[in-house]
Amino acid sequence: MSELLAVEDQPLYAAHMKVYPREVDGRFARLRILTVIALLGLFYVTPWVRWDGRQAVLFDLPARKFYIFGLTFFPQDFFMLTWLLIIAALSLFFFTALAGRLWCGYACPQTVWTEIYVWMERWTEGKWARRMKLDKAPWSVEKFSRKAAKQALWVGFSALTGFTFVGFFAPIRELAAGAAAFQLSSWELFWVVFYGFATYGNAGYMREQVCKYMCPYARFQSAMFDRHTLVISYDAGRGEPRGARQRESAMRKQGAAVPAGTAVGGAVAAGAPAAKPLGDCIDCTMCVQACPTGIDIRNGLQYECIACAACIDACDVVMDKMGYARGLVRYSTQAEMDGAKRRLLRPRILLYACGLLLLIVGFAVAVTHRLPVNVDVLRDRNALYRTLDDGEVENVYSVRIINKDQHAHRFVVSALNLPNAVVDCDAPTQNVGAEEVKTAVVRVRVPAAQEHGGRSFNMLVRSVDEPRLTISTRTRFFAGP
């Protein structure tokens, strides 16, 4: 009965325990630092770059214009955004099938910003052991000052992040002038605070919980893995059974005798009892202490693993100190761990790579060869057609000419595949400025006896000063029931 009561008293959910990742140094740690610097530098610097007298990258939602360096996109180009999303999705499939969660470990915004916030925490509160001790200690002047300094850095960096993000959608120089004069609009202020607070909460406090509980990628990543996917693996065959032992290099340097049963370079010293020798894992738990999500990689691959390779760097340092070969924890494949040969190039990888290459080449061709003019034709909603006094039948259209070019152009409108048609515009030529949209009222007339019912034809819009800017769109002409 007492055992039953003890089970019933247990909470349904375990309380969250803060993860204090230990500082590590190694090739993968340095690669992460370079990635963080490059990505954050790109994010914070890009809005300030000028191009042809304007902001190089600006998504001007009120004007419905999207500037990316020398290119200007309009809402009519949104199919290219879909194209980009397909490329991003296929890239995720490709890199995940090839080498696991590389995106999560090195380029995911959650990982990148969390790394920065952890750095600021280390600068103000000290290394991991000191931070744990500080959190457990009662409040004091030192604790308050360190916590206050950390919060000041976090809040300031969060505000900078929110401000920069909004700077991609509003001219950042005007935004900075408004912020300096305390004259931001209500919407600008709202989004700066919103994205700043989101960064503050996700990177400052939630951290690994976002990866473990909120990110859907962690849940469906296994569908993209196979036996030949490179993942972070613990070599159990080499490391087990694990156990503490003296360092071989230090013992030999001091000329000490190796005790019986002590593992030396993965083997047991002479005179040991007939027992299974210890493996290379000395059970120091350095890989666990370095993990930003708090898992033990020695228990096998887990969905919480973000492939940051901090455990590899930590283990390599221990192996070097022990005089053992590196690679007890390493990037490997399940097939390789089972003794088979590693096969990185396999059918699914090649299919992903070919599809990705075709999409990227097609997107590049579509962007570089796109015509900087677009036309939308809308029929007059007031009347399907009208019969004039001279017997001609007239249809009225609203022709919207979108000039995406950096220069103004003059356009003329005509009709194709509609014999004897007379096209009458509100002006002989339509002058459309650079990156402007102009709507012209176009009347198309044909003799009454020529057409009955409806007929399709092409409305042609051609630039007078640059003939290559010619585009047509299909519409219908109605002349009777």
C-alpha positions as CSV (number, residue, x, y, z in Angstrom):
1,M,0.0,0.0,0.0
2,S,2.8,2.4,0.8
3,E,4.5,1.7,-2.5
4,L,1.2,2.5,-4.3
5,L,0.9,5.8,-2.5
6,A,4.5,6.6,-3.3
7,V,3.8,6.1,-7.0
8,E,0.7,8.2,-6.9
9,D,2.5,11.1,-5.2
10,Q,5.0,11.4,-8.1
11,P,4.4,14.4,-10.4
12,L,3.1,13.8,-13.9
13,Y,5.8,16.0,-15.4
14,A,9.4,16.4,-14.2
15,A,10.5,19.9,-13.3
16,H,12.8,21.6,-15.8
17,M,16.4,21.6,-14.8
18,K,18.6,24.3,-16.3
19,V,21.4,23.1,-18.5
20,Y,24.8,24.6,-17.9
21,P,26.9,23.6,-21.0
22,R,30.6,23.3,-20.2
23,E,33.0,25.4,-22.3
24,V,34.9,23.3,-24.8
25,D,37.6,24.1,-27.4
26,G,38.1,22.2,-30.6
27,R,37.7,22.2,-34.3
28,F,33.9,22.0,-34.2
29,A,33.7,24.7,-31.5
30,R,35.8,27.0,-33.7
31,L,33.6,26.2,-36.7
32,R,30.5,27.2,-34.7
33,I,32.1,30.5,-33.6
34,L,33.0,31.3,-37.2
35,T,29.4,30.4,-38.3
36,V,27.9,32.5,-35.6
37,I,30.0,35.5,-36.5
38,A,29.3,35.2,-40.2
39,L,25.6,34.7,-39.9
40,L,25.0,37.4,-37.2
41,G,27.3,39.8,-39.1
42,L,25.2,39.2,-42.2
43,F,22.0,39.8,-40.3
44,Y,23.1,43.0,-38.5
45,V,25.1,44.6,-41.4
46,T,22.9,43.9,-44.4
47,P,20.2,46.5,-43.7
48,W,22.8,49.2,-43.6
49,V,24.3,48.4,-47.0
50,R,23.3,50.9,-49.7
51,W,22.7,50.0,-53.4
52,D,22.0,52.5,-56.1
53,G,21.1,55.1,-53.5
54,R,18.7,53.0,-51.5
55,Q,18.8,50.2,-49.0
56,A,20.2,47.1,-50.6
57,V,17.7,44.7,-48.9
58,L,14.3,46.1,-48.1
59,F,10.9,44.5,-48.1
60,D,8.7,47.5,-48.4
61,L,5.3,46.1,-47.6
62,P,3.3,49.4,-47.9
63,A,4.6,50.0,-51.4
64,R,4.5,46.3,-52.2
65,K,8.0,46.3,-53.5
66,F,10.8,44.0,-52.4
67,Y,14.4,45.2,-53.1
68,I,17.2,42.6,-53.1
69,F,20.4,44.5,-54.2
70,G,19.9,45.3,-57.9
71,L,16.6,43.4,-58.2
72,T,13.1,44.7,-57.5
73,F,10.3,42.2,-57.0
74,F,6.5,42.8,-56.9
75,P,3.7,40.7,-55.5
76,Q,3.4,39.2,-59.0
77,D,6.8,37.6,-58.4
78,F,5.6,35.7,-55.4
79,F,5.9,32.4,-57.3
80,M,9.7,32.9,-56.9
81,L,9.2,32.9,-53.2
82,T,7.5,29.5,-53.5
83,W,10.4,28.4,-55.6
84,L,12.9,29.5,-53.0
85,L,10.9,27.6,-50.3
86,I,11.0,24.4,-52.3
87,I,14.8,24.9,-52.7
88,A,15.1,25.4,-48.9
89,A,13.0,22.3,-48.2
90,L,15.0,20.1,-50.6
91,S,18.2,21.4,-49.2
92,L,17.1,20.4,-45.7
93,F,16.3,16.9,-47.0
94,F,19.6,16.7,-48.8
95,F,21.8,17.8,-45.9
96,T,19.8,15.8,-43.3
97,A,20.1,12.6,-45.3
98,L,23.8,13.3,-45.8
99,A,25.0,14.4,-42.4
100,G,22.1,14.7,-40.0
101,R,21.1,17.9,-38.3
102,L,23.8,20.2,-39.6
103,W,21.3,23.0,-39.9
104,C,20.4,22.7,-36.2
105,G,23.9,22.5,-35.0
106,Y,25.4,25.4,-36.9
107,A,22.9,27.6,-38.8
108,C,19.5,27.5,-37.1
109,P,18.6,31.0,-35.7
110,Q,17.8,29.4,-32.3
111,T,21.3,27.9,-32.1
112,V,23.1,31.0,-33.3
113,W,21.3,33.4,-31.0
114,T,21.5,31.0,-28.0
115,E,25.3,30.8,-28.5
116,I,25.5,34.6,-28.3
117,Y,23.4,34.7,-25.1
118,V,25.5,31.9,-23.5
119,W,28.6,33.9,-24.3
120,M,27.2,37.0,-22.6
121,E,26.2,34.8,-19.6
122,R,29.8,33.6,-19.4
123,W,31.2,37.1,-19.5
124,T,29.1,38.3,-16.6
125,E,28.6,35.2,-14.4
126,G,31.7,33.1,-15.2
127,K,32.2,29.6,-16.5
128,W,29.7,26.8,-16.1
129,A,30.8,25.7,-12.6
130,R,30.8,29.2,-11.3
131,R,27.4,29.9,-12.8
132,M,25.9,26.8,-11.1
133,K,27.4,27.9,-7.8
134,L,26.1,31.5,-8.3
135,D,22.6,30.3,-9.0
136,K,22.5,28.2,-5.8
137,A,24.0,30.9,-3.6
138,P,21.8,33.4,-1.7
139,W,21.3,36.9,-3.0
140,S,24.2,39.2,-2.4
141,V,25.7,42.3,-3.9
142,E,28.0,40.3,-6.2
143,K,25.1,38.1,-7.4
144,F,22.8,41.0,-8.0
145,S,25.5,42.9,-9.9
146,R,26.4,39.9,-12.1
147,K,22.7,39.1,-12.8
148,A,22.0,42.8,-13.5
149,A,24.9,43.0,-15.9
150,K,23.7,39.9,-17.8
151,Q,20.2,41.2,-18.0
152,A,21.4,44.5,-19.3
153,L,23.4,42.8,-22.1
154,W,20.5,40.5,-22.9
155,V,17.9,43.3,-23.1
156,G,20.2,45.5,-25.1
157,F,21.0,42.8,-27.6
158,S,17.4,41.8,-27.8
159,A,16.4,45.4,-28.6
160,L,19.1,45.5,-31.3
161,T,17.8,42.3,-32.8
162,G,14.2,43.5,-32.9
163,F,15.3,46.9,-34.3
164,T,17.4,45.2,-37.0
165,F,14.6,42.8,-38.0
166,V,12.1,45.7,-38.4
167,G,14.9,47.4,-40.4
168,F,14.4,44.8,-43.2
169,F,10.8,46.0,-43.6
170,A,11.2,49.8,-43.0
171,P,14.2,51.9,-44.1
172,I,16.6,51.4,-41.3
173,R,18.2,54.8,-41.4
174,E,14.8,56.5,-41.1
175,L,13.9,53.9,-38.4
176,A,17.1,54.8,-36.5
177,A,16.4,58.5,-36.7
178,G,12.8,57.9,-35.4
179,A,14.1,55.8,-32.6
180,A,16.7,58.4,-31.6
181,A,14.0,61.1,-31.5
182,F,11.5,58.8,-29.8
183,Q,9.2,59.1,-32.7
184,L,8.7,55.5,-33.8
185,S,5.2,54.7,-35.0
186,S,3.0,52.4,-32.9
187,W,3.4,49.5,-35.3
188,E,7.2,49.9,-35.6
189,L,7.5,50.0,-31.8
190,F,5.3,47.0,-31.4
191,W,7.3,44.8,-33.8
192,V,10.6,45.9,-32.3
193,V,9.4,45.0,-28.9
194,F,7.8,41.8,-30.1
195,Y,10.8,40.4,-31.9
196,G,13.2,41.6,-29.2
197,F,11.1,39.9,-26.5
198,A,10.9,36.7,-28.6
199,T,14.7,36.6,-29.0
200,Y,15.1,37.4,-25.3
201,G,12.8,34.5,-24.2
202,N,13.9,31.9,-26.8
203,A,17.7,32.4,-26.6
204,G,18.0,33.6,-23.0
205,Y,15.7,31.3,-21.2
206,M,14.1,28.6,-23.3
207,R,17.2,27.6,-25.2
208,E,17.2,23.8,-25.6
209,Q,13.5,23.6,-24.7
210,V,12.7,25.1,-28.1
211,C,14.7,22.4,-29.8
212,K,13.3,19.6,-27.7
213,Y,9.6,20.5,-27.4
214,M,8.7,23.2,-30.0
215,C,10.7,22.5,-33.1
216,P,8.9,20.0,-35.4
217,Y,12.2,19.2,-37.2
218,A,13.4,17.1,-34.2
219,R,10.3,15.0,-34.6
220,F,10.4,14.1,-38.3
221,Q,14.2,14.0,-38.8
222,S,14.3,10.2,-38.4
223,A,12.2,9.9,-41.5
224,M,15.2,11.4,-43.5
225,F,17.9,9.3,-41.8
226,D,19.1,5.9,-43.0
227,R,22.0,3.6,-42.0
228,H,24.5,5.6,-44.0
229,T,23.6,9.1,-42.6
230,L,26.5,10.8,-40.8
231,V,25.4,11.3,-37.2
232,I,27.3,11.9,-34.0
233,S,28.0,8.4,-32.6
234,Y,29.6,6.9,-29.5
235,D,31.8,3.9,-30.4
236,A,30.4,1.5,-27.8
237,G,32.6,-1.3,-29.0
238,R,35.7,0.7,-28.3
239,G,34.5,2.5,-25.2
240,E,32.7,-0.2,-23.2
241,P,33.0,-1.2,-20.5
242,R,33.6,2.3,-19.2
243,G,35.4,3.1,-16.0
244,A,37.9,5.5,-14.3
245,R,41.6,4.8,-14.6
246,Q,44.9,6.6,-14.3
247,R,46.4,8.4,-17.3
248,E,48.8,6.2,-19.1
249,S,51.1,9.0,-20.3
250,A,51.5,10.5,-16.8
251,M,52.2,7.1,-15.2
252,R,54.9,6.3,-17.7
253,K,56.4,9.8,-17.3
254,Q,56.7,9.3,-13.6
255,G,58.0,5.8,-14.0
256,A,55.2,4.3,-11.9
257,A,54.1,0.7,-12.2
258,V,50.7,0.2,-13.8
259,P,48.3,-1.4,-11.3
260,A,46.8,-4.7,-12.3
261,G,43.5,-4.5,-14.0
262,T,44.1,-0.8,-15.2
263,A,43.3,-0.1,-18.8
264,V,46.3,1.2,-20.7
265,G,45.4,2.4,-24.2
266,G,42.4,0.2,-24.3
267,A,44.1,-2.9,-22.9
268,V,44.6,-4.3,-19.4
269,A,48.0,-4.3,-17.8
270,A,49.8,-7.6,-17.3
271,G,48.9,-9.5,-14.2
272,A,45.2,-8.5,-14.3
273,P,42.6,-11.0,-13.3
274,A,40.7,-12.7,-16.1
275,A,38.0,-10.0,-16.5
276,K,36.8,-8.0,-19.4
277,P,39.2,-5.1,-19.9
278,L,38.0,-1.6,-19.6
279,G,37.3,0.4,-22.8
280,D,38.6,3.8,-23.7
281,C,35.7,5.6,-22.1
282,I,36.9,6.7,-18.6
283,D,33.3,7.8,-17.6
284,C,34.3,11.4,-17.1
285,T,31.0,12.6,-18.4
286,M,32.7,15.5,-20.2
287,C,30.5,14.8,-23.3
288,V,27.4,15.2,-21.1
289,Q,28.6,18.4,-19.5
290,A,29.4,20.0,-22.9
291,C,26.0,19.1,-24.4
292,P,23.8,22.2,-24.8
293,T,20.6,20.0,-24.6
294,G,21.8,17.9,-21.6
295,I,21.8,14.5,-23.2
296,D,24.3,11.6,-22.9
297,I,25.4,10.7,-26.4
298,R,26.7,7.3,-25.0
299,N,23.0,6.2,-24.8
300,G,22.8,6.4,-28.6
301,L,21.4,8.9,-31.0
302,Q,18.4,10.9,-29.5
303,Y,16.0,13.3,-31.0
304,E,17.3,16.0,-28.7
305,C,20.7,15.9,-30.3
306,I,21.3,19.0,-32.5
307,A,24.6,17.8,-34.0
308,C,26.6,20.7,-32.6
309,A,29.5,18.3,-32.0
310,A,30.4,19.8,-28.6
311,C,30.6,16.2,-27.2
312,I,33.2,15.3,-29.9
313,D,35.4,18.2,-29.0
314,A,35.1,17.4,-25.3
315,C,35.9,13.7,-25.8
316,D,38.8,14.5,-28.0
317,V,40.4,16.6,-25.3
318,V,40.1,13.7,-22.8
319,M,41.4,11.2,-25.3
320,D,44.5,13.4,-25.9
321,K,45.1,13.7,-22.1
322,M,44.8,9.9,-21.7
323,G,47.0,9.2,-24.6
324,Y,44.3,7.4,-26.5
325,A,43.3,7.8,-30.1
326,R,40.6,10.4,-30.9
327,G,37.2,9.4,-32.3
328,L,35.6,7.6,-29.4
329,V,32.7,10.1,-30.1
330,R,32.7,11.1,-33.7
331,Y,30.7,11.6,-36.9
332,S,29.9,8.2,-38.2
333,T,27.1,6.1,-39.6
334,Q,25.1,3.2,-38.2
335,A,26.4,1.0,-40.9
336,E,30.0,1.9,-40.1
337,M,29.4,1.2,-36.4
338,D,28.1,-2.2,-37.3
339,G,31.3,-3.0,-39.2
340,A,30.1,-2.2,-42.7
341,K,31.6,0.2,-45.2
342,R,30.6,3.9,-45.1
343,R,28.6,4.9,-48.2
344,L,27.9,8.6,-48.4
345,L,27.1,8.7,-52.1
346,R,23.9,6.6,-52.5
347,P,20.8,6.9,-54.7
348,R,18.7,9.2,-52.5
349,I,21.6,11.6,-52.0
350,L,22.2,11.7,-55.8
351,L,18.5,12.3,-56.4
352,Y,18.4,15.0,-53.9
353,A,21.5,16.6,-55.3
354,C,20.3,16.5,-58.9
355,G,16.9,17.9,-58.0
356,L,18.5,20.6,-55.9
357,L,20.9,21.6,-58.7
358,L,18.1,21.7,-61.3
359,L,16.0,23.9,-59.0
360,I,18.9,26.3,-58.2
361,V,19.9,26.6,-61.9
362,G,16.3,27.1,-62.9
363,F,15.8,29.8,-60.3
364,A,18.9,31.6,-61.3
365,V,17.9,31.5,-65.0
366,A,14.4,32.7,-64.1
367,V,15.7,35.6,-62.1
368,T,18.4,36.8,-64.5
369,H,16.1,36.4,-67.6
370,R,12.9,37.7,-66.1
371,L,11.2,40.4,-68.1
372,P,11.0,43.7,-66.0
373,V,7.4,44.4,-67.1
374,N,4.2,42.8,-66.2
375,V,0.6,43.3,-67.4
376,D,-2.8,42.6,-65.7
377,V,-6.0,42.9,-67.7
378,L,-9.4,43.3,-66.1
379,R,-12.7,43.6,-67.9
380,D,-15.1,46.4,-67.2
381,R,-17.6,45.0,-64.6
382,N,-20.4,47.4,-65.5
383,A,-21.1,46.0,-69.0
384,L,-20.2,42.8,-70.8
385,Y,-20.2,44.7,-74.1
386,R,-21.9,47.7,-75.6
387,T,-23.1,48.4,-79.2
388,L,-22.1,51.9,-80.5
389,D,-24.2,54.1,-82.7
390,D,-22.1,53.3,-85.8
391,G,-22.8,49.5,-85.2
392,E,-19.5,48.6,-83.8
393,V,-19.2,46.5,-80.6
394,E,-17.0,47.8,-77.9
395,N,-15.4,46.1,-74.8
396,V,-13.7,48.1,-72.1
397,Y,-10.6,46.9,-70.2
398,S,-8.5,48.1,-67.3
399,V,-4.9,47.4,-68.3
400,R,-2.4,47.7,-65.4
401,I,1.2,48.0,-66.6
402,I,3.9,47.2,-64.0
403,N,7.3,48.6,-64.8
404,K,9.8,46.7,-62.6
405,D,12.8,48.3,-64.4
406,Q,15.0,51.0,-62.8
407,H,14.2,53.3,-65.8
408,A,11.0,54.9,-67.1
409,H,9.5,53.5,-70.3
410,R,6.7,54.5,-72.8
411,F,4.3,51.7,-73.7
412,V,1.7,51.3,-76.5
413,V,-1.2,48.9,-76.3
414,S,-2.6,46.8,-79.2
415,A,-4.7,43.7,-79.8
416,L,-3.5,40.5,-81.5
417,N,-5.6,37.7,-83.0
418,L,-8.6,40.0,-83.3
419,P,-9.1,41.1,-86.9
420,N,-10.1,44.6,-87.7
421,A,-9.9,45.6,-84.1
422,V,-9.5,49.2,-83.1
423,V,-7.7,49.9,-79.8
424,D,-8.4,53.2,-78.2
425,C,-6.5,54.3,-75.0
426,D,-6.9,57.3,-72.8
427,A,-3.5,58.3,-74.1
428,P,-1.5,57.2,-77.3
429,T,1.4,56.1,-75.2
430,Q,1.5,55.2,-71.5
431,N,4.4,56.7,-69.7
432,V,5.3,54.5,-66.7
433,G,8.0,55.6,-64.3
434,A,10.7,53.4,-62.9
435,E,9.2,50.8,-60.5
436,E,5.8,52.3,-61.0
437,V,2.4,50.8,-61.7
438,K,0.0,52.5,-64.1
439,T,-3.6,51.6,-65.0
440,A,-4.9,52.6,-68.4
441,V,-8.5,52.4,-69.7
442,V,-8.4,50.5,-73.0
443,R,-11.4,50.3,-75.4
444,V,-11.4,47.6,-78.1
445,R,-13.9,47.9,-81.0
446,V,-14.8,45.6,-83.9
447,P,-17.5,45.7,-86.6
448,A,-20.8,44.3,-85.3
449,A,-21.2,41.7,-88.1
450,Q,-17.7,40.3,-87.5
451,E,-18.0,38.8,-84.1
452,H,-20.7,36.9,-82.3
453,G,-20.5,35.4,-78.8
454,G,-17.0,35.5,-77.3
455,R,-13.5,35.2,-78.7
456,S,-10.1,35.0,-77.1
457,F,-7.4,37.4,-78.1
458,N,-4.1,38.7,-76.8
459,M,-3.7,42.2,-75.3
460,L,-0.1,43.3,-76.4
461,V,1.9,45.9,-74.4
462,R,5.1,47.0,-76.1
463,S,7.7,49.5,-75.0
464,V,8.4,52.2,-77.6
465,D,11.9,53.0,-76.4
466,E,13.0,49.4,-75.7
467,P,11.3,46.8,-78.0
468,R,12.5,43.8,-75.9
469,L,10.0,44.9,-73.2
470,T,7.1,43.4,-74.9
471,I,4.5,41.2,-73.1
472,S,1.0,40.0,-74.0
473,T,-1.8,38.5,-71.9
474,R,-4.8,36.5,-73.0
475,T,-8.3,37.8,-72.5
476,R,-11.7,37.6,-74.1
477,F,-13.8,39.9,-76.3
478,F,-17.6,39.6,-76.2
479,A,-19.8,40.7,-79.0
480,G,-23.2,39.3,-78.2
481,P,-25.1,36.5,-76.5
